Amino acid sequence: MHSHFVLMALFAMFVSLVFSVLAKDTVREQARLGGLMFAGFMLVGLAVAWLMYPFPLR
Amino acid sequence: MSPARATAAEKSQPGGLVLLCLAAWAIPGIGHLWLGRRAKGLVFLIALPLMFAVGLALQGRIFSFDASDLLTSLEAGAQLGIGILYFLAAPLGFGKGDIRATTYEYGISFLIVAGLLNLLVVIDAYDVALGRK
């Protein structure tokens, strides 16, 4: 389990799940908010990763 | 106990509210289960300890409070939010942290965020008990 992408997805899943269940009361609303939040986490994570691509590691 | 009865009981007894919050902090999701929010309680009961366990599996470190290091104390405070799992991890041999592991920082992030999310869950249980939600 050393893939950065898998760990980011796992982290996004846990946080989206807890936030959506906290914020909404019906399963439909929870699924919608959770899905949007998860997608947001992943898209922003990938966007930031690409923005950092030109920078040297050292 | 039905949600309405639990809420009324918590309203009438301030001591009950403290007990509810302590239970909700100690075991994630117990506060919601106590108040009759079974589905939400079960999700928290499974998801938050699992997130904490993933953090431990990723070689994350359980921090202790250190008066000379504010950042470490803040990390310990956030991890403490997960409740009794924070105290159980070290005696069971987990949470030593291996800084050489590539997943060390990820593990710490999982541990800290699991604790902070549980604190949000405690606040939510408190609001439900007061009838605000």
N, CA and C atoms of all chains as a GROMACS GRO file, in nm:
protein
  573
    1MET      N    1   0.084  -0.120   0.000
    1MET     CA    2   0.000   0.000   0.000
    1MET      C    3   0.088   0.125   0.000
    2HIS      N    4   0.182   0.133  -0.095
    2HIS     CA    5   0.273   0.246  -0.098
    2HIS      C    6   0.240   0.345  -0.209
    3SER      N    7   0.131   0.320  -0.280
    3SER     CA    8   0.094   0.410  -0.390
    3SER      C    9   0.038   0.540  -0.333
    4HIS      N   10   0.098   0.651  -0.371
    4HIS     CA   11   0.050   0.781  -0.325
    4HIS      C   12  -0.094   0.804  -0.367
    5PHE      N   13  -0.127   0.761  -0.491
    5PHE     CA   14  -0.262   0.782  -0.542
    5PHE      C   15  -0.365   0.703  -0.460
    6VAL      N   16  -0.333   0.578  -0.431
    6VAL     CA   17  -0.427   0.494  -0.352
    6VAL      C   18  -0.445   0.552  -0.212
    7LEU      N   19  -0.336   0.597  -0.152
    7LEU     CA   20  -0.346   0.655  -0.017
    7LEU      C   21  -0.427   0.784  -0.018
    8MET      N   22  -0.410   0.864  -0.123
    8MET     CA   23  -0.488   0.987  -0.134
    8MET      C   24  -0.637   0.954  -0.150
    9ALA      N   25  -0.666   0.853  -0.234
    9ALA     CA   26  -0.805   0.812  -0.254
    9ALA      C   27  -0.866   0.757  -0.126
   10LEU      N   28  -0.788   0.680  -0.051
   10LEU     CA   29  -0.836   0.624   0.075
   10LEU      C   30  -0.867   0.735   0.176
   11PHE      N   31  -0.774   0.830   0.184
   11PHE     CA   32  -0.792   0.944   0.275
   11PHE      C   33  -0.917   1.023   0.235
   12ALA      N   34  -0.932   1.051   0.105
   12ALA     CA   35  -1.047   1.127   0.055
   12ALA      C   36  -1.177   1.052   0.084
   13MET      N   37  -1.173   0.919   0.071
   13MET     CA   38  -1.293   0.839   0.095
   13MET      C   39  -1.338   0.849   0.241
   14PHE      N   40  -1.243   0.833   0.334
   14PHE     CA   41  -1.278   0.839   0.476
   14PHE      C   42  -1.334   0.977   0.513
   15VAL      N   43  -1.265   1.082   0.471
   15VAL     CA   44  -1.307   1.217   0.509
   15VAL      C   45  -1.443   1.251   0.446
   16SER      N   46  -1.461   1.216   0.318
   16SER     CA   47  -1.588   1.243   0.250
   16SER      C   48  -1.702   1.168   0.316
   17LEU      N   49  -1.676   1.043   0.352
   17LEU     CA   50  -1.779   0.960   0.416
   17LEU      C   51  -1.825   1.022   0.548
   18VAL      N   52  -1.730   1.057   0.634
   18VAL     CA   53  -1.766   1.110   0.765
   18VAL      C   54  -1.834   1.246   0.752
   19PHE      N   55  -1.779   1.334   0.668
   19PHE     CA   56  -1.840   1.466   0.652
   19PHE      C   57  -1.981   1.457   0.596
   20SER      N   58  -2.002   1.372   0.494
   20SER     CA   59  -2.134   1.363   0.432
   20SER      C   60  -2.236   1.304   0.529
   21VAL      N   61  -2.196   1.205   0.609
   21VAL     CA   62  -2.289   1.146   0.706
   21VAL      C   63  -2.320   1.245   0.818
   22LEU      N   64  -2.221   1.326   0.854
   22LEU     CA   65  -2.244   1.428   0.957
   22LEU      C   66  -2.339   1.537   0.907
   23ALA      N   67  -2.320   1.578   0.783
   23ALA     CA   68  -2.389   1.696   0.734
   23ALA      C   69  -2.530   1.669   0.684
   24LYS      N   70  -2.555   1.550   0.633
   24LYS     CA   71  -2.686   1.521   0.572
   24LYS      C   72  -2.755   1.405   0.643
   25ASP      N   73  -2.888   1.401   0.629
   25ASP     CA   74  -2.963   1.299   0.702
   25ASP      C   75  -3.016   1.185   0.616
   26THR      N   76  -3.040   1.210   0.488
   26THR     CA   77  -3.090   1.101   0.403
   26THR      C   78  -2.975   1.040   0.324
   27VAL      N   79  -2.992   0.913   0.292
   27VAL     CA   80  -2.886   0.841   0.220
   27VAL      C   81  -2.859   0.906   0.084
   28ARG      N   82  -2.966   0.951   0.019
   28ARG     CA   83  -2.951   1.014  -0.113
   28ARG      C   84  -2.864   1.140  -0.104
   29GLU      N   85  -2.896   1.223  -0.005
   29GLU     CA   86  -2.818   1.348   0.013
   29GLU      C   87  -2.674   1.318   0.053
   30GLN      N   88  -2.659   1.216   0.138
   30GLN     CA   89  -2.524   1.178   0.183
   30GLN      C   90  -2.441   1.130   0.065
   31ALA      N   91  -2.503   1.047  -0.021
   31ALA     CA   92  -2.431   0.994  -0.138
   31ALA      C   93  -2.391   1.106  -0.231
   32ARG      N   94  -2.481   1.201  -0.250
   32ARG     CA   95  -2.453   1.313  -0.341
   32ARG      C   96  -2.338   1.400  -0.288
   33LEU      N   97  -2.350   1.440  -0.160
   33LEU     CA   98  -2.246   1.524  -0.102
   33LEU      C   99  -2.113   1.449  -0.092
   34GLY      N  100  -2.120   1.322  -0.050
   34GLY     CA  101  -1.999   1.242  -0.038
   34GLY      C  102  -1.929   1.225  -0.172
   35GLY      N  103  -2.007   1.200  -0.276
   35GLY     CA  104  -1.950   1.184  -0.410
   35GLY      C  105  -1.884   1.312  -0.459
   36LEU      N  106  -1.954   1.424  -0.438
   36LEU     CA  107  -1.899   1.553  -0.480
   36LEU      C  108  -1.770   1.585  -0.405
   37MET      N  109  -1.773   1.557  -0.274
   37MET     CA  110  -1.657   1.588  -0.191
   37MET      C  111  -1.538   1.500  -0.231
   38PHE      N  112  -1.566   1.372  -0.255
   38PHE     CA  113  -1.460   1.279  -0.295
   38PHE      C  114  -1.400   1.323  -0.429
   39ALA      N  115  -1.488   1.357  -0.524
   39ALA     CA  116  -1.440   1.402  -0.655
   39ALA      C  117  -1.358   1.529  -0.641
   40GLY      N  118  -1.403   1.619  -0.554
   40GLY     CA  119  -1.329   1.743  -0.531
   40GLY      C  120  -1.191   1.718  -0.475
   41PHE      N  121  -1.184   1.629  -0.375
   41PHE     CA  122  -1.054   1.594  -0.316
   41PHE      C  123  -0.960   1.540  -0.424
   42MET      N  124  -1.010   1.449  -0.505
   42MET     CA  125  -0.925   1.383  -0.604
   42MET      C  126  -0.880   1.482  -0.712
   43LEU      N  127  -0.976   1.562  -0.761
   43LEU     CA  128  -0.941   1.656  -0.868
   43LEU      C  129  -0.841   1.760  -0.820
   44VAL      N  130  -0.867   1.815  -0.701
   44VAL     CA  131  -0.775   1.917  -0.648
   44VAL      C  132  -0.638   1.855  -0.620
   45GLY      N  133  -0.638   1.732  -0.566
   45GLY     CA  134  -0.511   1.663  -0.540
   45GLY      C  135  -0.430   1.643  -0.667
   46LEU      N  136  -0.498   1.598  -0.772
   46LEU     CA  137  -0.428   1.577  -0.899
   46LEU      C  138  -0.381   1.709  -0.960
   47ALA      N  139  -0.466   1.812  -0.948
   47ALA     CA  140  -0.429   1.944  -1.002
   47ALA      C  141  -0.306   1.998  -0.931
   48VAL      N  142  -0.304   1.987  -0.799
   48VAL     CA  143  -0.188   2.036  -0.722
   48VAL      C  144  -0.064   1.955  -0.756
   49ALA      N  145  -0.083   1.824  -0.776
   49ALA     CA  146   0.030   1.738  -0.812
   49ALA      C  147   0.092   1.783  -0.944
   50TRP      N  148   0.007   1.814  -1.043
   50TRP     CA  149   0.059   1.859  -1.172
   50TRP      C  150   0.123   1.997  -1.161
   51LEU      N  151   0.067   2.083  -1.076
   51LEU     CA  152   0.127   2.216  -1.057
   51LEU      C  153   0.267   2.205  -0.997
   52MET      N  154   0.288   2.101  -0.913
   52MET     CA  155   0.419   2.085  -0.849
   52MET      C  156   0.519   2.013  -0.939
   53TYR      N  157   0.470   1.956  -1.050
   53TYR     CA  158   0.555   1.873  -1.137
   53TYR      C  159   0.682   1.943  -1.184
   54PRO      N  160   0.673   2.073  -1.225
   54PRO     CA  161   0.795   2.138  -1.275
   54PRO      C  162   0.900   2.163  -1.168
   55PHE      N  163   0.862   2.161  -1.041
   55PHE     CA  164   0.959   2.192  -0.937
   55PHE      C  165   1.054   2.074  -0.913
   56PRO      N  166   1.182   2.103  -0.895
   56PRO     CA  167   1.277   1.993  -0.870
   56PRO      C  168   1.254   1.930  -0.735
   57LEU      N  169   1.289   1.800  -0.721
   57LEU     CA  170   1.271   1.727  -0.594
   57LEU      C  171   1.374   1.772  -0.491
   58ARG      N  172   1.491   1.813  -0.537
   58ARG     CA  173   1.598   1.855  -0.444
   58ARG      C  174   1.642   1.997  -0.473
   59MET      N  175  -3.372   0.288   2.310
   59MET     CA  176  -3.432   0.417   2.343
   59MET      C  177  -3.457   0.496   2.214
   60SER      N  178  -3.573   0.556   2.198
   60SER     CA  179  -3.602   0.630   2.076
   60SER      C  180  -3.526   0.762   2.076
   61PRO      N  181  -3.507   0.822   1.957
   61PRO     CA  182  -3.432   0.947   1.950
   61PRO      C  183  -3.496   1.055   2.036
   62ALA      N  184  -3.630   1.065   2.031
   62ALA     CA  185  -3.699   1.171   2.106
   62ALA      C  186  -3.678   1.152   2.256
   63ARG      N  187  -3.687   1.028   2.302
   63ARG     CA  188  -3.671   1.002   2.446
   63ARG      C  189  -3.528   1.032   2.490
   64ALA      N  190  -3.432   0.992   2.408
   64ALA     CA  191  -3.293   1.016   2.444
   64ALA      C  192  -3.266   1.166   2.450
   65THR      N  193  -3.320   1.240   2.353
   65THR     CA  194  -3.297   1.383   2.349
   65THR      C  195  -3.356   1.450   2.472
   66ALA      N  196  -3.476   1.411   2.506
   66ALA     CA  197  -3.542   1.470   2.623
   66ALA      C  198  -3.465   1.438   2.750
   67ALA      N  199  -3.414   1.315   2.759
   67ALA     CA  200  -3.339   1.275   2.878
   67ALA      C  201  -3.212   1.359   2.890
   68GLU      N  202  -3.146   1.382   2.776
   68GLU     CA  203  -3.022   1.460   2.782
   68GLU      C  204  -3.050   1.605   2.817
   69LYS      N  205  -3.162   1.657   2.770
   69LYS     CA  206  -3.196   1.795   2.799
   69LYS      C  207  -3.218   1.816   2.947
   70SER      N  208  -3.282   1.717   3.008
   70SER     CA  209  -3.321   1.735   3.148
   70SER      C  210  -3.206   1.706   3.243
   71GLN      N  211  -3.100   1.640   3.197
   71GLN     CA  212  -2.991   1.604   3.287
   71GLN      C  213  -2.857   1.650   3.230
   72PRO      N  214  -2.803   1.761   3.284
   72PRO     CA  215  -2.672   1.807   3.235
   72PRO      C  216  -2.563   1.702   3.252
   73GLY      N  217  -2.572   1.623   3.361
   73GLY     CA  218  -2.474   1.516   3.381
   73GLY      C  219  -2.481   1.414   3.270
   74GLY      N  220  -2.602   1.390   3.222
   74GLY     CA  221  -2.620   1.295   3.111
   74GLY      C  222  -2.553   1.343   2.984
   75LEU      N  223  -2.554   1.475   2.965
   75LEU     CA  224  -2.489   1.533   2.847
   75LEU      C  225  -2.337   1.510   2.852
   76VAL      N  226  -2.281   1.531   2.971
   76VAL     CA  227  -2.137   1.511   2.988
   76VAL      C  228  -2.102   1.365   2.963
   77LEU      N  229  -2.184   1.275   3.019
   77LEU     CA  230  -2.161   1.132   3.000
   77LEU      C  231  -2.172   1.094   2.852
   78LEU      N  232  -2.272   1.152   2.786
   78LEU     CA  233  -2.290   1.126   2.643
   78LEU      C  234  -2.166   1.169   2.564
   79CYS      N  235  -2.117   1.290   2.593
   79CYS     CA  236  -2.000   1.341   2.520
   79CYS      C  237  -1.877   1.257   2.549
   80LEU      N  238  -1.861   1.216   2.674
   80LEU     CA  239  -1.746   1.132   2.709
   80LEU      C  240  -1.752   0.998   2.636
   81ALA      N  241  -1.872   0.939   2.634
   81ALA     CA  242  -1.889   0.810   2.565
   81ALA      C  243  -1.865   0.826   2.416
   82ALA      N  244  -1.918   0.938   2.359
   82ALA     CA  245  -1.902   0.963   2.215
   82ALA      C  246  -1.755   0.983   2.180
   83TRP      N  247  -1.680   1.045   2.272
   83TRP     CA  248  -1.536   1.064   2.248
   83TRP      C  249  -1.461   0.930   2.262
   84ALA      N  250  -1.494   0.854   2.368
   84ALA     CA  251  -1.419   0.731   2.398
   84ALA      C  252  -1.434   0.628   2.286
   85ILE      N  253  -1.556   0.610   2.239
   85ILE     CA  254  -1.581   0.511   2.134
   85ILE      C  255  -1.656   0.582   2.020
   86PRO      N  256  -1.590   0.603   1.907
   86PRO     CA  257  -1.654   0.675   1.797
   86PRO      C  258  -1.789   0.615   1.759
   87GLY      N  259  -1.890   0.701   1.747
   87GLY     CA  260  -2.022   0.656   1.704
   87GLY      C  261  -2.117   0.617   1.816
   88ILE      N  262  -2.063   0.595   1.937
   88ILE     CA  263  -2.149   0.551   2.047
   88ILE      C  264  -2.252   0.659   2.084
   89GLY      N  265  -2.211   0.784   2.073
   89GLY     CA  266  -2.304   0.893   2.105
   89GLY      C  267  -2.427   0.890   2.016
   90HIS      N  268  -2.406   0.871   1.888
   90HIS     CA  269  -2.518   0.866   1.794
   90HIS      C  270  -2.603   0.740   1.816
   91LEU      N  271  -2.537   0.629   1.846
   91LEU     CA  272  -2.613   0.506   1.874
   91LEU      C  273  -2.699   0.525   1.999
   92TRP      N  274  -2.644   0.590   2.100
   92TRP     CA  275  -2.715   0.618   2.224
   92TRP      C  276  -2.841   0.703   2.197
   93LEU      N  277  -2.826   0.797   2.104
   93LEU     CA  278  -2.937   0.888   2.074
   93LEU      C  279  -3.032   0.831   1.969
   94GLY      N  280  -3.012   0.706   1.930
   94GLY     CA  281  -3.103   0.641   1.837
   94GLY      C  282  -3.071   0.662   1.692
   95ARG      N  283  -2.960   0.732   1.662
   95ARG     CA  284  -2.918   0.753   1.522
   95ARG      C  285  -2.830   0.634   1.482
   96ARG      N  286  -2.895   0.521   1.460
   96ARG     CA  287  -2.820   0.396   1.443
   96ARG      C  288  -2.733   0.394   1.319
   97ALA      N  289  -2.790   0.440   1.206
   97ALA     CA  290  -2.713   0.432   1.081
   97ALA      C  291  -2.587   0.518   1.089
   98LYS      N  292  -2.606   0.643   1.138
   98LYS     CA  293  -2.490   0.732   1.149
   98LYS      C  294  -2.389   0.676   1.249
   99GLY      N  295  -2.440   0.628   1.361
   99GLY     CA  296  -2.351   0.572   1.463
   99GLY      C  297  -2.268   0.456   1.411
  100LEU      N  298  -2.332   0.369   1.334
  100LEU     CA  299  -2.259   0.254   1.281
  100LEU      C  300  -2.151   0.296   1.182
  101VAL      N  301  -2.184   0.396   1.099
  101VAL     CA  302  -2.083   0.446   1.003
  101VAL      C  303  -1.962   0.499   1.078
  102PHE      N  304  -1.986   0.580   1.182
  102PHE     CA  305  -1.872   0.635   1.258
  102PHE      C  306  -1.798   0.526   1.334
  103LEU      N  307  -1.874   0.431   1.387
  103LEU     CA  308  -1.815   0.322   1.464
  103LEU      C  309  -1.719   0.237   1.379
  104ILE      N  310  -1.750   0.226   1.251
  104ILE     CA  311  -1.664   0.147   1.162
  104ILE      C  312  -1.557   0.234   1.097
  105ALA      N  313  -1.599   0.350   1.042
  105ALA     CA  314  -1.507   0.430   0.959
  105ALA      C  315  -1.392   0.491   1.039
  106LEU      N  316  -1.421   0.549   1.156
  106LEU     CA  317  -1.316   0.621   1.229
  106LEU      C  318  -1.209   0.528   1.288
  107PRO      N  319  -1.248   0.419   1.357
  107PRO     CA  320  -1.143   0.326   1.402
  107PRO      C  321  -1.065   0.265   1.285
  108LEU      N  322  -1.135   0.242   1.172
  108LEU     CA  323  -1.067   0.187   1.054
  108LEU      C  324  -0.963   0.287   1.001
  109MET      N  325  -1.001   0.413   0.997
  109MET     CA  326  -0.907   0.516   0.950
  109MET      C  327  -0.786   0.523   1.045
  110PHE      N  328  -0.812   0.514   1.174
  110PHE     CA  329  -0.703   0.515   1.273
  110PHE      C  330  -0.614   0.392   1.253
  111ALA      N  331  -0.677   0.277   1.229
  111ALA     CA  332  -0.601   0.153   1.209
  111ALA      C  333  -0.516   0.161   1.083
  112VAL      N  334  -0.570   0.222   0.978
  112VAL     CA  335  -0.491   0.240   0.855
  112VAL      C  336  -0.369   0.326   0.884
  113GLY      N  337  -0.389   0.432   0.964
  113GLY     CA  338  -0.277   0.518   1.003
  113GLY      C  339  -0.169   0.440   1.076
  114LEU      N  340  -0.210   0.350   1.164
  114LEU     CA  341  -0.112   0.267   1.236
  114LEU      C  342  -0.042   0.171   1.140
  115ALA      N  343  -0.121   0.114   1.048
  115ALA     CA  344  -0.063   0.019   0.951
  115ALA      C  345   0.037   0.088   0.858
  116LEU      N  346   0.019   0.219   0.839
  116LEU     CA  347   0.110   0.294   0.752
  116LEU      C  348   0.234   0.344   0.828
  117GLN      N  349   0.257   0.287   0.946
  117GLN     CA  350   0.375   0.320   1.028
  117GLN      C  351   0.368   0.460   1.087
  118GLY      N  352   0.244   0.511   1.102
  118GLY     CA  353   0.228   0.642   1.167
  118GLY      C  354   0.265   0.633   1.314
  119ARG      N  355   0.299   0.749   1.371
  119ARG     CA  356   0.345   0.752   1.509
  119ARG      C  357   0.237   0.812   1.599
  120ILE      N  358   0.218   0.749   1.716
  120ILE     CA  359   0.130   0.807   1.817
  120ILE      C  360   0.214   0.904   1.900
  121PHE      N  361   0.174   1.031   1.900
  121PHE     CA  362   0.251   1.133   1.972
  121PHE      C  363   0.205   1.143   2.117
  122SER      N  364   0.302   1.178   2.204
  122SER     CA  365   0.270   1.206   2.344
  122SER      C  366   0.283   1.356   2.366
  123PHE      N  367   0.217   1.404   2.472
  123PHE     CA  368   0.225   1.547   2.502
  123PHE      C  369   0.367   1.580   2.549
  124ASP      N  370   0.418   1.690   2.495
  124ASP     CA  371   0.554   1.733   2.529
  124ASP      C  372   0.550   1.885   2.550
  125ALA      N  373   0.571   1.926   2.676
  125ALA     CA  374   0.560   2.068   2.710
  125ALA      C  375   0.662   2.153   2.635
  126SER      N  376   0.772   2.093   2.593
  126SER     CA  377   0.877   2.171   2.527
  126SER      C  378   0.856   2.179   2.376
  127ASP      N  379   0.758   2.106   2.325
  127ASP     CA  380   0.736   2.104   2.181
  127ASP      C  381   0.587   2.120   2.152
  128LEU      N  382   0.550   2.245   2.118
  128LEU     CA  383   0.408   2.277   2.098
  128LEU      C  384   0.348   2.197   1.983
  129LEU      N  385   0.424   2.182   1.874
  129LEU     CA  386   0.372   2.113   1.755
  129LEU      C  387   0.340   1.967   1.787
  130THR      N  388   0.430   1.902   1.860
  130THR     CA  389   0.407   1.763   1.899
  130THR      C  390   0.284   1.752   1.990
  131SER      N  391   0.268   1.849   2.079
  131SER     CA  392   0.153   1.846   2.169
  131SER      C  393   0.023   1.866   2.091
  132LEU      N  394   0.027   1.952   1.990
  132LEU     CA  395  -0.092   1.972   1.906
  132LEU      C  396  -0.128   1.843   1.833
  133GLU      N  397  -0.024   1.775   1.783
  133GLU     CA  398  -0.048   1.647   1.714
  133GLU      C  399  -0.105   1.543   1.810
  134ALA      N  400  -0.050   1.542   1.932
  134ALA     CA  401  -0.101   1.448   2.033
  134ALA      C  402  -0.246   1.479   2.067
  135GLY      N  403  -0.277   1.609   2.080
  135GLY     CA  404  -0.415   1.649   2.111
  135GLY      C  405  -0.512   1.606   2.003
  136ALA      N  406  -0.469   1.622   1.877
  136ALA     CA  407  -0.556   1.581   1.766
  136ALA      C  408  -0.574   1.430   1.765
  137GLN      N  409  -0.467   1.356   1.788
  137GLN     CA  410  -0.478   1.209   1.789
  137GLN      C  411  -0.560   1.160   1.907
  138LEU      N  412  -0.552   1.233   2.018
  138LEU     CA  413  -0.629   1.196   2.138
  138LEU      C  414  -0.779   1.200   2.111
  139GLY      N  415  -0.818   1.276   2.010
  139GLY     CA  416  -0.960   1.287   1.976
  139GLY      C  417  -1.025   1.154   1.942
  140ILE      N  418  -0.948   1.053   1.909
  140ILE     CA  419  -1.006   0.924   1.870
  140ILE      C  420  -1.055   0.844   1.990
  141GLY      N  421  -1.018   0.888   2.112
  141GLY     CA  422  -1.071   0.820   2.232
  141GLY      C  423  -0.981   0.710   2.284
  142ILE      N  424  -1.041   0.599   2.329
  142ILE     CA  425  -0.961   0.497   2.397
  142ILE      C  426  -0.861   0.429   2.304
  143LEU      N  427  -0.885   0.435   2.174
  143LEU     CA  428  -0.789   0.373   2.081
  143LEU      C  429  -0.652   0.438   2.094
  144TYR      N  430  -0.650   0.566   2.127
  144TYR     CA  431  -0.523   0.637   2.146
  144TYR      C  432  -0.442   0.572   2.258
  145PHE      N  433  -0.512   0.533   2.366
  145PHE     CA  434  -0.443   0.475   2.482
  145PHE      C  435  -0.413   0.326   2.460
  146LEU      N  436  -0.493   0.259   2.376
  146LEU     CA  437  -0.474   0.115   2.353
  146LEU      C  438  -0.361   0.086   2.255
  147ALA      N  439  -0.338   0.179   2.162
  147ALA     CA  440  -0.244   0.152   2.054
  147ALA      C  441  -0.102   0.122   2.104
  148ALA      N  442  -0.051   0.208   2.193
  148ALA     CA  443   0.087   0.191   2.239
  148ALA      C  444   0.108   0.061   2.318
  149PRO      N  445   0.022   0.029   2.416
  149PRO     CA  446   0.043  -0.098   2.489
  149PRO      C  447   0.035  -0.221   2.399
  150LEU      N  448  -0.039  -0.210   2.290
  150LEU     CA  449  -0.052  -0.323   2.198
  150LEU      C  450   0.064  -0.328   2.096
  151GLY      N  451   0.155  -0.234   2.109
  151GLY     CA  452   0.274  -0.238   2.024
  151GLY      C  453   0.260  -0.161   1.894
  152PHE      N  454   0.155  -0.080   1.882
  152PHE     CA  455   0.137  -0.001   1.759
  152PHE      C  456   0.174   0.145   1.784
  153GLY      N  457   0.191   0.218   1.675
  153GLY     CA  458   0.210   0.363   1.686
  153GLY      C  459   0.350   0.407   1.723
  154LYS      N  460   0.447   0.318   1.710
  154LYS     CA  461   0.584   0.360   1.739
  154LYS      C  462   0.637   0.451   1.628
  155GLY      N  463   0.589   0.426   1.507
  155GLY     CA  464   0.628   0.508   1.394
  155GLY      C  465   0.766   0.473   1.342
  156ASP      N  466   0.777   0.458   1.212
  156ASP     CA  467   0.907   0.429   1.150
  156ASP      C  468   0.933   0.540   1.049
  157ILE      N  469   1.020   0.634   1.090
  157ILE     CA  470   1.043   0.753   1.006
  157ILE      C  471   1.107   0.716   0.871
  158ARG      N  472   1.166   0.596   0.864
  158ARG     CA  473   1.226   0.552   0.736
  158ARG      C  474   1.121   0.501   0.638
  159ALA      N  475   1.002   0.471   0.690
  159ALA     CA  476   0.897   0.418   0.602
  159ALA      C  477   0.845   0.529   0.511
  160THR      N  478   0.819   0.494   0.385
  160THR     CA  479   0.771   0.596   0.290
  160THR      C  480   0.631   0.645   0.327
  161THR      N  481   0.560   0.564   0.404
  161THR     CA  482   0.422   0.600   0.439
  161THR      C  483   0.412   0.665   0.577
  162TYR      N  484   0.525   0.698   0.639
  162TYR     CA  485   0.526   0.753   0.776
  162TYR      C  486   0.439   0.879   0.787
  163GLU      N  487   0.460   0.975   0.697
  163GLU     CA  488   0.383   1.100   0.705
  163GLU      C  489   0.236   1.077   0.675
  164TYR      N  490   0.209   0.985   0.581
  164TYR     CA  491   0.070   0.951   0.552
  164TYR      C  492   0.003   0.893   0.676
  165GLY      N  493   0.074   0.804   0.743
  165GLY     CA  494   0.019   0.741   0.863
  165GLY      C  495  -0.016   0.843   0.969
  166ILE      N  496   0.074   0.939   0.991
  166ILE     CA  497   0.047   1.044   1.089
  166ILE      C  498  -0.076   1.125   1.048
  167SER      N  499  -0.088   1.155   0.918
  167SER     CA  500  -0.204   1.232   0.870
  167SER      C  501  -0.334   1.156   0.897
  168PHE      N  502  -0.335   1.027   0.870
  168PHE     CA  503  -0.454   0.946   0.896
  168PHE      C  504  -0.488   0.947   1.045
  169LEU      N  505  -0.386   0.933   1.131
  169LEU     CA  506  -0.410   0.928   1.276
  169LEU      C  507  -0.466   1.061   1.327
  170ILE      N  508  -0.406   1.171   1.281
  170ILE     CA  509  -0.450   1.303   1.327
  170ILE      C  510  -0.592   1.334   1.279
  171VAL      N  511  -0.617   1.308   1.151
  171VAL     CA  512  -0.748   1.343   1.095
  171VAL      C  513  -0.858   1.254   1.154
  172ALA      N  514  -0.827   1.127   1.181
  172ALA     CA  515  -0.927   1.040   1.245
  172ALA      C  516  -0.968   1.098   1.381
  173GLY      N  517  -0.869   1.146   1.458
  173GLY     CA  518  -0.899   1.206   1.588
  173GLY      C  519  -0.981   1.332   1.574
  174LEU      N  520  -0.945   1.418   1.480
  174LEU     CA  521  -1.019   1.544   1.462
  174LEU      C  522  -1.161   1.518   1.414
  175LEU      N  523  -1.178   1.420   1.324
  175LEU     CA  524  -1.313   1.387   1.277
  175LEU      C  525  -1.399   1.336   1.392
  176ASN      N  526  -1.339   1.258   1.482
  176ASN     CA  527  -1.418   1.209   1.595
  176ASN      C  528  -1.461   1.323   1.686
  177LEU      N  529  -1.378   1.426   1.698
  177LEU     CA  530  -1.419   1.542   1.778
  177LEU      C  531  -1.540   1.611   1.713
  178LEU      N  532  -1.543   1.617   1.581
  178LEU     CA  533  -1.660   1.672   1.511
  178LEU      C  534  -1.783   1.586   1.537
  179VAL      N  535  -1.762   1.454   1.541
  179VAL     CA  536  -1.874   1.362   1.568
  179VAL      C  537  -1.927   1.384   1.710
  180VAL      N  538  -1.838   1.408   1.806
  180VAL     CA  539  -1.881   1.435   1.944
  180VAL      C  540  -1.965   1.563   1.947
  181ILE      N  541  -1.920   1.667   1.878
  181ILE     CA  542  -1.995   1.793   1.876
  181ILE      C  543  -2.132   1.772   1.811
  182ASP      N  544  -2.137   1.691   1.707
  182ASP     CA  545  -2.264   1.661   1.641
  182ASP      C  546  -2.359   1.587   1.736
  183ALA      N  547  -2.305   1.490   1.811
  183ALA     CA  548  -2.387   1.417   1.907
  183ALA      C  549  -2.442   1.512   2.014
  184TYR      N  550  -2.359   1.608   2.056
  184TYR     CA  551  -2.401   1.708   2.154
  184TYR      C  552  -2.517   1.792   2.098
  185ASP      N  553  -2.505   1.833   1.973
  185ASP     CA  554  -2.611   1.912   1.909
  185ASP      C  555  -2.740   1.830   1.897
  186VAL      N  556  -2.727   1.704   1.861
  186VAL     CA  557  -2.846   1.618   1.849
  186VAL      C  558  -2.913   1.604   1.986
  187ALA      N  559  -2.832   1.586   2.090
  187ALA     CA  560  -2.887   1.570   2.225
  187ALA      C  561  -2.961   1.695   2.270
  188LEU      N  562  -2.915   1.811   2.227
  188LEU     CA  563  -2.981   1.937   2.266
  188LEU      C  564  -3.100   1.968   2.176
  189GLY      N  565  -3.124   1.885   2.075
  189GLY     CA  566  -3.236   1.906   1.985
  189GLY      C  567  -3.210   2.010   1.877
  190ARG      N  568  -3.083   2.045   1.859
  190ARG     CA  569  -3.050   2.145   1.755
  190ARG      C  570  -3.051   2.085   1.615
  191LYS      N  571  -3.042   1.951   1.607
  191LYS     CA  572  -3.040   1.886   1.475
  191LYS      C  573  -3.147   1.779   1.468
   0.00000   0.00000   0.00000
